[in-house]
Amino acid sequence: MLKDKNRIKIQRLKKPVRVLGLHQLPDNCDIAKAELIKKPDGYYIHLTCYIDKQNEKQEKINKPIGIDFGIKHQLTLSNGVKINYRIEETKRQKKLQKKLSRQQKGSRNYQKTKQKIQREHQKIYNRRKDIKNKILSLLRRYEYVLIQEEQIKNWHSGLFGKQIQTTGIGGIISMLKKNIETLISVNRYEATTKICSRCENRKEDITLSDRTYKCDNCGLVIDRDLNSAINILKIGLQKVEETTIKNLPLDWWDVKPVEREATARVLGSNPYVRVSYTSVKQEARLF
């Protein structure tokens, strides 16, 4: 493999083949297996590599994190980080689908247009998969990851079904369950949206349109999704004997420099992801 020239040698081919993305391979990895895969948008090389864990450098964030999944903000973390993304159908894909509907089924032009649509579907799939992998890479750095069990199938049948399909939240939850050993799930019947994250007062008259949680007891004014993420963290940590909410430092909710750097580096390379920050401390002072 000629990594510096983006070339890789494949059996039965005389010349090395140019491959994009070889710069992503770590310097200390050993390639054990390579497969040539054909997809609608071209050919891919699937590499299986061995990496020495002792030499693998990945910054660990020694704190738990709670996650609230939503529609307006796809992921809201308990430290105030909001992750937004949505991969919708492209204009080219819609135009090709209209063109396909006017062509004779089974004709040569019909098959050509169909292949172009398949290539567009593959591009969208690759973009969504890249986002999921980057989010997983970021969350694996945390000591514990806490989520609330959600009925994503019910979300698809609601008013925002199309928006949910373009985000693939169900796929992210499945990846977290398979790949994160310290994942803690909170019962979906827990009223994390209605409970105040400061005094635990319950507020019943809160609707979906209320984007800000205002506590009538202690006067806390906080973002609705952020309040829910903090409650998920608090409730979930009760299951962990080694780490409880009482043992955490007073500024456990603040975004640390290592968290900002990791979020910017991991998610910043994808143009379809938008990251914003909400100061929990600032929100708590607004009463």
C-alpha positions as CSV (number, residue, x, y, z in Angstrom):
1,M,0.0,0.0,0.0
2,L,1.3,3.4,-1.0
3,K,-0.4,5.5,1.6
4,D,1.4,8.8,0.8
5,K,0.2,8.5,-2.8
6,N,-3.3,7.2,-2.1
7,R,-2.6,4.0,-3.9
8,I,-3.3,0.4,-3.0
9,K,-2.3,-2.8,-4.7
10,I,-5.0,-5.3,-5.5
11,Q,-4.4,-8.9,-6.7
12,R,-4.9,-9.5,-10.4
13,L,-4.5,-5.8,-11.2
14,K,-1.2,-4.7,-12.7
15,K,-1.2,-1.2,-11.4
16,P,-2.0,0.2,-8.0
17,V,-5.5,1.7,-7.7
18,R,-6.1,5.2,-6.5
19,V,-8.2,5.2,-3.3
20,L,-9.6,8.2,-1.4
21,G,-9.6,8.2,2.4
22,L,-6.4,6.3,3.2
23,H,-5.3,9.3,5.3
24,Q,-7.9,8.2,7.9
25,L,-5.9,5.0,8.8
26,P,-3.8,5.3,11.9
27,D,0.0,5.1,11.4
28,N,0.3,2.1,13.8
29,C,-2.4,-0.1,12.3
30,D,-1.9,-3.5,10.7
31,I,-4.1,-4.3,7.8
32,A,-5.4,-7.9,8.1
33,K,-8.0,-8.0,5.3
34,A,-9.2,-6.0,2.4
35,E,-12.4,-6.5,0.4
36,L,-13.5,-4.8,-2.9
37,I,-17.2,-3.9,-2.6
38,K,-19.3,-2.5,-5.4
39,K,-22.1,0.0,-4.5
40,P,-24.4,2.0,-6.7
41,D,-22.2,5.1,-6.5
42,G,-18.9,3.2,-7.2
43,Y,-16.3,0.8,-5.7
44,Y,-15.2,0.7,-2.1
45,I,-12.3,-0.9,-0.3
46,H,-13.4,-2.4,3.1
47,L,-10.3,-2.7,5.3
48,T,-10.0,-4.8,8.5
49,C,-7.3,-3.4,10.7
50,Y,-5.7,-4.3,14.0
51,I,-4.8,-1.4,16.4
52,D,-2.8,-1.7,19.5
53,K,-5.0,-0.3,22.3
54,Q,-2.0,0.8,24.3
55,N,-0.8,3.0,21.5
56,E,-4.3,4.3,20.7
57,K,-4.7,7.8,22.0
58,Q,-8.2,9.0,22.7
59,E,-9.0,11.6,25.2
60,K,-11.3,10.3,27.9
61,I,-13.9,12.6,29.5
62,N,-14.2,11.4,33.1
63,K,-17.8,12.5,33.6
64,P,-21.3,11.0,32.8
65,I,-23.5,12.5,30.1
66,G,-27.3,12.5,29.7
67,I,-28.9,12.7,26.3
68,D,-32.4,13.9,25.4
69,F,-33.5,13.0,21.8
70,G,-35.9,15.4,20.1
71,I,-37.2,16.8,16.9
72,K,-36.2,20.4,16.9
73,H,-32.8,19.5,18.4
74,Q,-31.8,15.9,17.6
75,L,-29.5,15.5,20.6
76,T,-29.3,17.7,23.7
77,L,-26.6,16.8,26.1
78,S,-26.8,17.5,29.8
79,N,-23.7,19.7,29.6
80,G,-25.6,22.1,27.3
81,V,-24.3,20.9,23.9
82,K,-27.0,20.7,21.2
83,I,-26.4,18.6,18.1
84,N,-28.6,19.3,15.0
85,Y,-28.5,17.5,11.7
86,R,-30.9,16.5,9.0
87,I,-30.1,14.8,5.7
88,E,-33.1,15.2,3.3
89,E,-33.7,14.2,-0.3
90,T,-31.6,16.2,-2.7
91,K,-33.1,18.3,-5.5
92,R,-31.4,16.1,-8.0
93,Q,-33.0,13.0,-6.5
94,K,-36.5,14.6,-6.7
95,K,-35.9,15.6,-10.3
96,L,-34.7,12.2,-11.3
97,Q,-37.7,10.5,-9.6
98,K,-40.1,12.8,-11.7
99,K,-38.1,11.9,-14.8
100,L,-38.4,8.2,-14.0
101,S,-42.1,8.4,-13.6
102,R,-42.5,9.7,-17.2
103,Q,-40.2,7.1,-18.8
104,Q,-41.3,3.7,-20.1
105,K,-40.7,1.0,-17.6
106,G,-37.9,-1.4,-18.6
107,S,-36.5,0.8,-21.3
108,R,-32.8,1.6,-21.5
109,N,-33.3,5.2,-20.4
110,Y,-35.5,4.0,-17.5
111,Q,-32.6,1.8,-16.3
112,K,-30.1,4.6,-16.6
113,T,-32.3,7.0,-14.6
114,K,-32.9,4.3,-12.0
115,Q,-29.1,3.8,-11.5
116,K,-28.7,7.5,-11.0
117,I,-31.4,7.5,-8.3
118,Q,-29.6,4.6,-6.6
119,R,-26.4,6.6,-6.6
120,E,-28.2,9.5,-4.9
121,H,-29.7,7.1,-2.3
122,Q,-26.2,5.8,-1.6
123,K,-24.8,9.3,-1.1
124,I,-27.6,10.1,1.4
125,Y,-27.0,6.8,3.2
126,N,-23.2,7.6,3.4
127,R,-23.8,11.0,4.9
128,R,-26.2,9.7,7.5
129,K,-23.9,6.9,8.4
130,D,-20.9,9.3,8.8
131,I,-23.0,11.4,11.2
132,K,-23.9,8.4,13.3
133,N,-20.3,7.2,13.5
134,K,-19.1,10.6,14.5
135,I,-21.7,11.0,17.3
136,L,-20.9,7.5,18.5
137,S,-17.1,8.4,18.5
138,L,-17.9,11.5,20.6
139,L,-20.1,9.8,23.2
140,R,-17.7,6.8,23.7
141,R,-15.3,9.2,25.4
142,Y,-17.6,9.8,28.4
143,E,-17.6,7.7,31.5
144,Y,-21.3,6.9,31.4
145,V,-23.9,7.6,28.7
146,L,-27.5,7.9,29.9
147,I,-30.5,7.9,27.7
148,Q,-34.3,7.4,28.0
149,E,-36.0,4.5,26.3
150,E,-38.0,6.0,23.4
151,Q,-40.7,4.5,21.2
152,I,-39.3,5.8,17.9
153,K,-41.9,3.9,15.9
154,N,-44.6,6.0,17.4
155,W,-42.7,9.1,16.4
156,H,-42.8,8.0,12.8
157,S,-46.6,7.9,12.8
158,G,-47.0,11.4,14.3
159,L,-46.9,14.9,12.8
160,F,-43.1,14.9,12.6
161,G,-42.7,11.4,11.0
162,K,-40.9,12.7,7.9
163,Q,-38.4,14.8,10.0
164,I,-37.6,11.7,12.2
165,Q,-36.9,9.6,9.1
166,T,-34.3,12.2,7.9
167,T,-32.5,12.1,11.2
168,G,-32.3,8.4,11.9
169,I,-32.5,8.8,15.7
170,G,-33.5,5.1,16.0
171,G,-30.3,4.0,14.3
172,I,-28.3,6.2,16.7
173,I,-30.0,4.6,19.7
174,S,-29.3,1.1,18.3
175,M,-25.6,2.0,17.8
176,L,-25.3,3.2,21.3
177,K,-26.8,0.1,22.7
178,K,-24.4,-2.2,20.7
179,N,-21.2,-0.2,21.1
180,I,-21.2,1.5,24.5
181,E,-20.7,-0.8,27.5
182,T,-21.5,1.9,30.1
183,L,-24.8,2.8,28.5
184,I,-27.6,3.3,31.1
185,S,-31.3,3.4,30.1
186,V,-34.0,5.3,31.9
187,N,-37.6,4.0,31.8
188,R,-39.6,5.8,29.1
189,Y,-42.4,6.5,31.6
190,E,-40.2,8.7,33.7
191,A,-41.6,12.3,33.5
192,T,-38.2,13.8,32.7
193,T,-39.8,16.7,30.8
194,K,-42.2,17.7,33.6
195,I,-39.8,17.5,36.6
196,C,-37.6,20.5,37.6
197,S,-34.0,19.5,37.4
198,R,-33.2,21.7,40.4
199,C,-35.9,21.2,43.0
200,E,-37.6,18.1,41.5
201,N,-41.0,19.9,41.5
202,R,-43.4,18.4,39.0
203,K,-45.2,20.6,36.5
204,E,-48.2,19.1,34.7
205,D,-49.3,21.9,32.4
206,I,-46.4,21.8,29.9
207,T,-47.1,21.3,26.2
208,L,-45.0,20.4,23.2
209,S,-44.9,24.0,22.1
210,D,-43.3,25.1,25.4
211,R,-39.6,25.2,24.6
212,T,-38.6,26.8,27.9
213,Y,-39.2,25.1,31.3
214,K,-40.3,27.6,34.1
215,C,-40.5,26.1,37.5
216,D,-43.3,27.6,39.7
217,N,-41.6,26.4,42.9
218,C,-37.9,27.5,42.7
219,G,-38.2,29.9,39.7
220,L,-35.7,28.0,37.5
221,V,-35.9,29.0,33.8
222,I,-34.1,26.6,31.6
223,D,-34.3,25.1,28.1
224,R,-36.9,22.3,27.9
225,D,-34.6,19.7,26.3
226,L,-31.7,20.6,28.5
227,N,-33.8,20.2,31.6
228,S,-34.9,16.8,30.4
229,A,-31.3,15.7,29.7
230,I,-30.2,16.7,33.2
231,N,-33.1,14.7,34.7
232,I,-32.2,11.7,32.6
233,L,-28.7,12.0,34.0
234,K,-29.8,12.2,37.6
235,I,-32.3,9.4,37.4
236,G,-29.9,7.1,35.5
237,L,-27.0,7.6,37.9
238,Q,-29.1,6.2,40.8
239,K,-28.5,2.8,39.1
240,V,-24.7,3.2,39.4
241,E,-23.2,2.4,42.7
242,E,-19.7,3.8,41.9
243,T,-20.9,7.1,40.7
244,T,-23.8,9.0,42.2
245,I,-25.0,12.6,41.7
246,K,-23.8,13.4,45.2
247,N,-20.2,12.6,44.4
248,L,-20.0,14.8,41.3
249,P,-18.3,18.3,41.6
250,L,-20.4,21.4,41.7
251,D,-19.5,22.4,38.1
252,W,-20.2,18.9,36.6
253,W,-22.6,20.3,34.1
254,D,-20.3,22.8,32.5
255,V,-18.7,22.1,29.2
256,K,-15.0,21.5,29.8
257,P,-12.3,22.6,27.3
258,V,-11.6,18.9,26.5
259,E,-15.3,18.5,25.7
260,R,-15.4,21.5,23.4
261,E,-12.2,20.4,21.6
262,A,-13.5,16.8,21.1
263,T,-16.9,18.0,19.9
264,A,-15.4,20.5,17.4
265,R,-12.8,18.0,16.1
266,V,-15.2,15.0,15.8
267,L,-18.3,16.7,14.5
268,G,-16.8,19.7,12.9
269,S,-15.6,17.8,9.8
270,N,-19.1,17.1,8.7
271,P,-20.8,20.0,7.0
272,Y,-24.3,18.7,7.7
273,V,-23.9,18.8,11.5
274,R,-24.5,22.0,13.6
275,V,-23.4,22.3,17.2
276,S,-24.5,24.9,19.6
277,Y,-23.9,25.5,23.3
278,T,-26.2,26.4,26.1
279,S,-24.7,27.5,29.4
280,V,-26.4,25.5,32.2
281,K,-25.0,27.9,34.8
282,Q,-26.4,30.9,32.9
283,E,-29.8,29.3,32.6
284,A,-29.9,28.6,36.3
285,R,-29.3,32.2,37.2
286,L,-32.3,33.5,35.3
287,F,-34.7,33.3,38.2
